[in-house]
Amino acid sequence: MTREQIEQWLAYHDITKYTIHENLVVDVAGNVILYNNQLTELPFQFGTVTGSFYLHSNFLTSLQHCPTTVMEDFVCSDNFLTSLQYAPTTIGKTFICHNNPFIVTEENEESWLQAIKNDQEVYWYIKKPTELLTTFYKVLYAV
């Protein structure tokens, strides 16, 4: 996407307080509200979002181009995600991602461990957690 196309996309989604860097990564001051928009992908890379990032109730199969840092809540529930690859590496408050057909593999297990550290509710939505994830959850939350 070009800078102009990114600006048009942001305007269409009522995102007004942003910075587009030279590398076309977009930082947003405040919330990004993209839920229930029939999105199948994010068309450009988000960087830091100082508020919450609401991406639930879409048709996403990947979190590619999601922000690297979300200072408040990150919500990606009710999509078609099979992995947490590309999820933010820093989330300030709650990570909510239920109602997705998650698949845990050796390649994405580290993402799951991090997600459980951020929000124990994540564990309950994994359809077939591995032994490592289950052990980690029990140790972390003393259950």
GROMACS elastic network, one bead per residue, 0.5 to 0.9 nm:
[ bonds ]
;  ai    aj funct       b0    kb
    1     4     6  0.80472   500
    1     5     6  0.58782   500
    1     6     6  0.64239   500
    1    24     6  0.84006   500
    1    43     6  0.73546   500
    1    44     6  0.69615   500
    2     5     6  0.51273   500
    2     6     6  0.62434   500
    2     7     6  0.86372   500
    2    24     6  0.79102   500
    3     6     6  0.51088   500
    3     7     6  0.61915   500
    3     8     6  0.86867   500
    3    20     6  0.75205   500
    3    24     6  0.67673   500
    4     7     6  0.50530   500
    4     8     6  0.62229   500
    4     9     6  0.86501   500
    5     8     6  0.50629   500
    5     9     6  0.61562   500
    5    10     6  0.85873   500
    6     9     6  0.50603   500
    6    10     6  0.61099   500
    6    11     6  0.85484   500
    6    20     6  0.84851   500
    6    24     6  0.83354   500
    6    26     6  0.87067   500
    6    43     6  0.82828   500
    6    44     6  0.74639   500
    7    10     6  0.51228   500
    7    11     6  0.60983   500
    7    12     6  0.85691   500
    7    20     6  0.85803   500
    8    11     6  0.50945   500
    8    12     6  0.61063   500
    8    13     6  0.86791   500
    9    12     6  0.51229   500
    9    13     6  0.63822   500
    9    14     6  0.87501   500
    9    15     6  0.86409   500
    9    43     6  0.88175   500
   10    13     6  0.51715   500
   10    14     6  0.62118   500
   10    15     6  0.50274   500
   10    16     6  0.70246   500
   10    18     6  0.86833   500
   11    15     6  0.56862   500
   11    16     6  0.65386   500
   12    15     6  0.76865   500
   13    16     6  0.87866   500
   13    32     6  0.85405   500
   13    33     6  0.76680   500
   13    34     6  0.71509   500
   14    32     6  0.86602   500
   14    33     6  0.83586   500
   15    18     6  0.72617   500
   15    28     6  0.78636   500
   15    30     6  0.88095   500
   15    31     6  0.82099   500
   15    32     6  0.67512   500
   15    33     6  0.81657   500
   16    28     6  0.82961   500
   16    29     6  0.86111   500
   17    27     6  0.86600   500
   17    28     6  0.59256   500
   17    29     6  0.53888   500
   17    30     6  0.72065   500
   18    26     6  0.66681   500
   18    27     6  0.55320   500
   18    29     6  0.58903   500
   18    30     6  0.86833   500
   19    25     6  0.82627   500
   19    26     6  0.56538   500
   19    27     6  0.52272   500
   19    28     6  0.64940   500
   19    29     6  0.83478   500
   20    23     6  0.79749   500
   20    24     6  0.55548   500
   20    25     6  0.58518   500
   20    27     6  0.66201   500
   20    28     6  0.88832   500
   21    24     6  0.50472   500
   21    25     6  0.54422   500
   21    26     6  0.63447   500
   21    27     6  0.79842   500
   22    25     6  0.74469   500
   23    26     6  0.88720   500
   24    44     6  0.76194   500
   24    45     6  0.73000   500
   24    46     6  0.87563   500
   25    44     6  0.71419   500
   25    45     6  0.50758   500
   25    46     6  0.54907   500
   25    47     6  0.58046   500
   26    44     6  0.79203   500
   26    45     6  0.63881   500
   26    47     6  0.55001   500
   26    48     6  0.75246   500
   26    49     6  0.87749   500
   26    67     6  0.85451   500
   27    46     6  0.60106   500
   27    49     6  0.58185   500
   27    50     6  0.82733   500
   27    67     6  0.81622   500
   28    31     6  0.73888   500
   28    32     6  0.74671   500
   28    46     6  0.79605   500
   28    47     6  0.78438   500
   28    48     6  0.63610   500
   28    50     6  0.64580   500
   28    51     6  0.80805   500
   29    32     6  0.87912   500
   29    48     6  0.82621   500
   29    49     6  0.60062   500
   29    50     6  0.51360   500
   29    51     6  0.68012   500
   30    49     6  0.65169   500
   30    50     6  0.51554   500
   30    52     6  0.70740   500
   30    53     6  0.89371   500
   31    49     6  0.69540   500
   31    50     6  0.69863   500
   31    53     6  0.58995   500
   31    54     6  0.78275   500
   31    72     6  0.87143   500
   32    49     6  0.75349   500
   32    51     6  0.73920   500
   32    52     6  0.62801   500
   32    54     6  0.60970   500
   32    55     6  0.82494   500
   33    52     6  0.79863   500
   33    53     6  0.62531   500
   33    55     6  0.68489   500
   34    37     6  0.61608   500
   34    39     6  0.82250   500
   34    53     6  0.77436   500
   34    54     6  0.56334   500
   34    55     6  0.50783   500
   34    56     6  0.74793   500
   34    57     6  0.89151   500
   34    58     6  0.84437   500
   35    38     6  0.81544   500
   35    39     6  0.84695   500
   35    54     6  0.56696   500
   35    57     6  0.55719   500
   35    58     6  0.63868   500
   35    75     6  0.88475   500
   35    76     6  0.84575   500
   36    39     6  0.77780   500
   36    55     6  0.77024   500
   36    56     6  0.65816   500
   36    58     6  0.52778   500
   36    59     6  0.88305   500
   37    55     6  0.86628   500
   37    56     6  0.89652   500
   37    57     6  0.76001   500
   37    58     6  0.60033   500
   37    59     6  0.86513   500
   38    57     6  0.76203   500
   38    59     6  0.58041   500
   38    60     6  0.84193   500
   39    42     6  0.72451   500
   39    55     6  0.87393   500
   39    57     6  0.88091   500
   39    58     6  0.52695   500
   39    59     6  0.55755   500
   39    60     6  0.63560   500
   40    58     6  0.68757   500
   40    61     6  0.70375   500
   40    62     6  0.84422   500
   41    44     6  0.89602   500
   41    59     6  0.78573   500
   41    60     6  0.57446   500
   41    61     6  0.76696   500
   41    62     6  0.71909   500
   41    63     6  0.77433   500
   41    64     6  0.74374   500
   41    65     6  0.81795   500
   42    45     6  0.74894   500
   42    46     6  0.87589   500
   42    60     6  0.85513   500
   42    63     6  0.79484   500
   42    64     6  0.69811   500
   42    65     6  0.58522   500
   42    66     6  0.72223   500
   43    64     6  0.89992   500
   43    65     6  0.72654   500
   44    64     6  0.88252   500
   44    65     6  0.58232   500
   44    66     6  0.85317   500
   45    64     6  0.78611   500
   45    66     6  0.63839   500
   45    67     6  0.68950   500
   46    49     6  0.77476   500
   46    65     6  0.58700   500
   46    66     6  0.55629   500
   46    68     6  0.71470   500
   46    69     6  0.88131   500
   47    65     6  0.84775   500
   47    66     6  0.76352   500
   47    68     6  0.53615   500
   47    69     6  0.65144   500
   47    70     6  0.86282   500
   48    67     6  0.56894   500
   48    68     6  0.60855   500
   48    70     6  0.60112   500
   48    71     6  0.78666   500
   49    52     6  0.68826   500
   49    53     6  0.71514   500
   49    67     6  0.67626   500
   49    68     6  0.83957   500
   49    69     6  0.62329   500
   49    71     6  0.63087   500
   49    72     6  0.83302   500
   50    53     6  0.89878   500
   50    69     6  0.80904   500
   50    70     6  0.60892   500
   50    72     6  0.70256   500
   51    70     6  0.65643   500
   51    71     6  0.55078   500
   51    72     6  0.51648   500
   51    73     6  0.73132   500
   52    70     6  0.62589   500
   52    71     6  0.66715   500
   52    74     6  0.58415   500
   52    75     6  0.80262   500
   52    92     6  0.89637   500
   52    93     6  0.88286   500
   53    66     6  0.88318   500
   53    67     6  0.83262   500
   53    70     6  0.67898   500
   53    71     6  0.89616   500
   53    72     6  0.77958   500
   53    73     6  0.62701   500
   53    75     6  0.63110   500
   53    76     6  0.84314   500
   54    73     6  0.77631   500
   54    74     6  0.61443   500
   54    76     6  0.66270   500
   55    58     6  0.69387   500
   55    60     6  0.88042   500
   55    74     6  0.77765   500
   55    75     6  0.56895   500
   55    77     6  0.74700   500
   55    78     6  0.89328   500
   55    79     6  0.86055   500
   56    59     6  0.88134   500
   56    60     6  0.88950   500
   56    75     6  0.58170   500
   56    78     6  0.55505   500
   56    79     6  0.64802   500
   56    96     6  0.89910   500
   56    97     6  0.80594   500
   57    60     6  0.86827   500
   57    76     6  0.75517   500
   57    77     6  0.65147   500
   57    79     6  0.56985   500
   58    76     6  0.84614   500
   58    77     6  0.85798   500
   58    78     6  0.67941   500
   58    79     6  0.53317   500
   58    80     6  0.81673   500
   59    78     6  0.81125   500
   59    79     6  0.51247   500
   59    80     6  0.60093   500
   59    81     6  0.85798   500
   60    63     6  0.72084   500
   60    76     6  0.87495   500
   60    78     6  0.89206   500
   60    79     6  0.53253   500
   60    80     6  0.55080   500
   60    81     6  0.62955   500
   61    64     6  0.89686   500
   61    79     6  0.68912   500
   61    82     6  0.67024   500
   61    83     6  0.82857   500
   62    65     6  0.88161   500
   62    80     6  0.78367   500
   62    81     6  0.56780   500
   62    82     6  0.74377   500
   62    83     6  0.70906   500
   62    84     6  0.77651   500
   62    85     6  0.74207   500
   62    86     6  0.76287   500
   62    87     6  0.89885   500
   63    66     6  0.55965   500
   63    76     6  0.84772   500
   63    81     6  0.76460   500
   63    83     6  0.81684   500
   63    84     6  0.69290   500
   63    85     6  0.65765   500
   63    86     6  0.51822   500
   63    87     6  0.58674   500
   63    88     6  0.88162   500
   64    67     6  0.88682   500
   64    85     6  0.74857   500
   64    86     6  0.51608   500
   64    87     6  0.76524   500
   65    68     6  0.85183   500
   65    86     6  0.70226   500
   65    87     6  0.87465   500
   66    69     6  0.88039   500
   66    86     6  0.65123   500
   66    87     6  0.63960   500
   66    88     6  0.66220   500
   67    70     6  0.65982   500
   67    86     6  0.83764   500
   67    87     6  0.75423   500
   67    88     6  0.56247   500
   67    89     6  0.84680   500
   68    86     6  0.79666   500
   68    87     6  0.71856   500
   68    89     6  0.54589   500
   68    90     6  0.65402   500
   68    91     6  0.85769   500
   69    88     6  0.54435   500
   69    89     6  0.61583   500
   69    91     6  0.60397   500
   69    92     6  0.81772   500
   70    73     6  0.67636   500
   70    74     6  0.66087   500
   70    88     6  0.68235   500
   70    89     6  0.85077   500
   70    90     6  0.62159   500
   70    92     6  0.62389   500
   70    93     6  0.84684   500
   71    74     6  0.86593   500
   71    90     6  0.75483   500
   71    91     6  0.56855   500
   71    93     6  0.70232   500
   72    91     6  0.63140   500
   72    94     6  0.69190   500
   72    95     6  0.89592   500
   73    91     6  0.66849   500
   73    92     6  0.66752   500
   73    93     6  0.51581   500
   73    95     6  0.60045   500
   73    96     6  0.77264   500
   74    88     6  0.81521   500
   74    91     6  0.68032   500
   74    92     6  0.86558   500
   74    93     6  0.78980   500
   74    94     6  0.63142   500
   74    96     6  0.62664   500
   74    97     6  0.82678   500
   75    94     6  0.79623   500
   75    95     6  0.60693   500
   75    97     6  0.59547   500
   75    98     6  0.89049   500
   76    79     6  0.68237   500
   76    81     6  0.86184   500
   76    95     6  0.81949   500
   76    96     6  0.62628   500
   76    98     6  0.76731   500
   76   100     6  0.86877   500
   77    80     6  0.86823   500
   77    81     6  0.85966   500
   77    96     6  0.62322   500
   77    99     6  0.55781   500
   77   100     6  0.63822   500
   78    81     6  0.85352   500
   78    97     6  0.74291   500
   78    98     6  0.65796   500
   78   100     6  0.57480   500
   79    97     6  0.85642   500
   79    98     6  0.87165   500
   79    99     6  0.69795   500
   79   100     6  0.55248   500
   79   101     6  0.82385   500
   80    99     6  0.81801   500
   80   100     6  0.52180   500
   80   101     6  0.60074   500
   80   102     6  0.81046   500
   81    84     6  0.74875   500
   81    97     6  0.88916   500
   81    99     6  0.88775   500
   81   100     6  0.53185   500
   81   101     6  0.59866   500
   81   102     6  0.60427   500
   81   103     6  0.85378   500
   82    85     6  0.89572   500
   82   100     6  0.68785   500
   82   101     6  0.54334   500
   82   103     6  0.50834   500
   82   104     6  0.79016   500
   83    86     6  0.86245   500
   83    87     6  0.88842   500
   83   101     6  0.85703   500
   83   102     6  0.57965   500
   83   103     6  0.61925   500
   83   104     6  0.71034   500
   83   105     6  0.86431   500
   83   108     6  0.66120   500
   83   111     6  0.83034   500
   83   112     6  0.85686   500
   84    87     6  0.54140   500
   84    88     6  0.89806   500
   84   102     6  0.82675   500
   84   108     6  0.68719   500
   84   109     6  0.88604   500
   84   111     6  0.58992   500
   84   112     6  0.69436   500
   84   115     6  0.83565   500
   85    88     6  0.88833   500
   85   108     6  0.65843   500
   85   111     6  0.67228   500
   86    89     6  0.82040   500
   86   111     6  0.89553   500
   87    90     6  0.87974   500
   87   111     6  0.79478   500
   88    91     6  0.65072   500
   89   111     6  0.89962   500
   89   114     6  0.85659   500
   91    94     6  0.69313   500
   91    95     6  0.69482   500
   91   118     6  0.76548   500
   92    95     6  0.87471   500
   92   118     6  0.88479   500
   93   118     6  0.79313   500
   93   119     6  0.87575   500
   94   118     6  0.69475   500
   94   119     6  0.63729   500
   95   115     6  0.71914   500
   95   118     6  0.65725   500
   95   119     6  0.59932   500
   95   121     6  0.87871   500
   95   122     6  0.78191   500
   96   119     6  0.77002   500
   96   121     6  0.78900   500
   96   122     6  0.70002   500
   97   100     6  0.70283   500
   97   121     6  0.89691   500
   97   122     6  0.67331   500
   97   125     6  0.80797   500
   98   101     6  0.88335   500
   98   102     6  0.89737   500
   98   121     6  0.84525   500
   98   122     6  0.68358   500
   98   124     6  0.84525   500
   98   125     6  0.55832   500
   98   126     6  0.83129   500
   99   102     6  0.85256   500
   99   125     6  0.70201   500
  100   125     6  0.79558   500
  100   126     6  0.85942   500
  101   125     6  0.88817   500
  101   126     6  0.80754   500
  101   127     6  0.75264   500
  102   125     6  0.80355   500
  102   126     6  0.60634   500
  102   127     6  0.67418   500
  102   128     6  0.85306   500
  103   108     6  0.86559   500
  103   126     6  0.75190   500
  103   127     6  0.74321   500
  103   128     6  0.74607   500
  103   129     6  0.84801   500
  104   107     6  0.81148   500
  104   108     6  0.63062   500
  104   109     6  0.60053   500
  104   112     6  0.77514   500
  104   126     6  0.78143   500
  104   127     6  0.86265   500
  104   128     6  0.73001   500
  104   129     6  0.66484   500
  104   130     6  0.71919   500
  105   108     6  0.54336   500
  105   109     6  0.57968   500
  105   130     6  0.83365   500
  106   109     6  0.52530   500
  106   110     6  0.79535   500
  107   110     6  0.74746   500
  107   111     6  0.87007   500
  108   111     6  0.54185   500
  108   112     6  0.67439   500
  109   112     6  0.50527   500
  109   113     6  0.63198   500
  109   114     6  0.87568   500
  109   130     6  0.85600   500
  109   132     6  0.86981   500
  109   133     6  0.76955   500
  110   113     6  0.50501   500
  110   114     6  0.63107   500
  110   115     6  0.86050   500
  111   114     6  0.51903   500
  111   115     6  0.61425   500
  111   116     6  0.86856   500
  112   116     6  0.61213   500
  112   117     6  0.85701   500
  112   122     6  0.82845   500
  112   123     6  0.82150   500
  112   133     6  0.76321   500
  113   116     6  0.52278   500
  113   117     6  0.63616   500
  113   118     6  0.88333   500
  113   133     6  0.66249   500
  113   136     6  0.74991   500
  113   137     6  0.82919   500
  114   117     6  0.50468   500
  114   118     6  0.63867   500
  114   119     6  0.87739   500
  115   118     6  0.50595   500
  115   119     6  0.61323   500
  115   120     6  0.77932   500
  115   122     6  0.67014   500
  115   123     6  0.83366   500
  116   119     6  0.50501   500
  116   121     6  0.73571   500
  116   122     6  0.57975   500
  116   123     6  0.61249   500
  116   133     6  0.86992   500
  116   136     6  0.87650   500
  116   137     6  0.71551   500
  116   140     6  0.88264   500
  117   120     6  0.65778   500
  117   137     6  0.84619   500
  117   140     6  0.77449   500
  118   122     6  0.85845   500
  119   122     6  0.58959   500
  119   123     6  0.81602   500
  120   123     6  0.58260   500
  120   124     6  0.77693   500
  120   137     6  0.77009   500
  120   141     6  0.78841   500
  121   124     6  0.56228   500
  121   125     6  0.72973   500
  122   125     6  0.55881   500
  122   126     6  0.70272   500
  123   126     6  0.55724   500
  123   127     6  0.89048   500
  123   129     6  0.77626   500
  123   133     6  0.82188   500
  123   134     6  0.82809   500
  123   137     6  0.74881   500
  124   127     6  0.79244   500
  125   128     6  0.89709   500
  126   129     6  0.57425   500
  129   132     6  0.80637   500
  129   133     6  0.59987   500
  129   134     6  0.63788   500
  130   133     6  0.52777   500
  130   134     6  0.62813   500
  130   135     6  0.86424   500
  131   134     6  0.51027   500
  131   135     6  0.60620   500
  131   136     6  0.84578   500
  132   135     6  0.51629   500
  132   136     6  0.60067   500
  132   137     6  0.85261   500
  133   136     6  0.50290   500
  133   137     6  0.60386   500
  133   138     6  0.85909   500
  134   137     6  0.51186   500
  134   138     6  0.62126   500
  134   139     6  0.86579   500
  135   138     6  0.51891   500
  135   139     6  0.61951   500
  135   140     6  0.85199   500
  136   139     6  0.52363   500
  136   140     6  0.59728   500
  136   141     6  0.84802   500
  137   140     6  0.51608   500
  137   141     6  0.59663   500
  137   142     6  0.78315   500
  137   143     6  0.78695   500
  138   141     6  0.54294   500
  138   142     6  0.52034   500
  139   142     6  0.50958   500
  139   143     6  0.71725   500
  140   143     6  0.82575   500
